[in-house]
Amino acid sequence: MNKDELDQILLSEKQIEPSLSFARNVMLHVQTEPKFIRPLPFPWIRFSAAMIVLSILMLWIFPTDSVVHGMSTMTAGIGKWILTLDDPAIQFTLLPILGSFAGTLILLWLSFRLVGANQ
Amino acid sequence: MDQDTADIRRVIEGDTSAFENIVRRWQRPLINLAYRFCRNQQIAEEMAQDAFLQIYRKLDKFSGGASFSTWIFAVSLNLYRSSMRRKSLPVEPIDTLKQIAGEQFPHLKFEQEEREELVRRAVSALPQRYRDAIIVFYFRDMDLKETASILNVSEGTVKAWLHRGRELLRSKLGSRISPPEAIKEVCV
């Protein structure tokens, strides 16, 4: 056996043909597998619209001047804000933040509900 | 976009029937690769079927970084290794092959088919890493780079494994075969 012969043996291995039912059998098994679930796109349009509506509502309920005043008050007293939670100015600032947080949670819940992500 | 990529996208979007196109395109190579491990068509088809199911389950993990062929062979190879271990498929012990080659027929000249079968059985009986390297290297038409990608090792490691596999083949099959020239070339 010469040197090239061994290469030829290993390269020229006979090719076997799949049985006729092979692909069908594979597909029968594949059908029993769980289907791929298409990733749900985040509903940016609804989310953006809701955020705009929420912002308008927030501005209507809490006028800009009050919010700015409250924010500056909170920034000034950041070192002792825990101790001054009873300060009406701080409470006035926290209120829109908590309101926004609650609004965001509600919007997220609505978004997931609308696109069926809770399946 | 090639056919495989298009079919993968369809499957991931929920059209399971598109997977049949992938099966029909790749059934022959995957069955033949399995056959080189087990030397039995029925078992090869069972192994290839398991490989296709594994490929289906992992289809969304295919990133497109490597070619689809490299990925599909790598997934299948891992499964074939496990199958060979799990099923304890009958592989001729390499020392038995040496006996067949050198002791049982000392004065007979091997017929071509017998010699070919002896070499293939000897490859199947090699330790796993050398067997895998030689099988994939020749199965992919001696493409060292793709062999390394499929085996998920460096090209240097593949060269070392091919070299060691060649040494084992030579020592076990004796003077009746010469080491593969292609392996010698890549080992230089």
Interface residues (C-beta under 8 A of the other chain):
Chain A: M1 N2 K3 D4 E5 L6 D7 I9 L10 L11 E13 Q15 I16 E17 P18 S19 F22 A23 N25 V26 M27 H29 V30 Q31 E33 K35 F36 I37 R38
Chain B: V11 I12 E13 G14 T16 S17 F19 E20 V23 R24 Q27 R28 I31 N32 Y35 R36 Q41 A44 E45 A48 Q49 F52 L53 Y56 R57 L59 D60 R115 E116 V119 R120 V123 I134 Y138 D141 M142 R176 I177 S178 P179 P180 E181 A182 K184
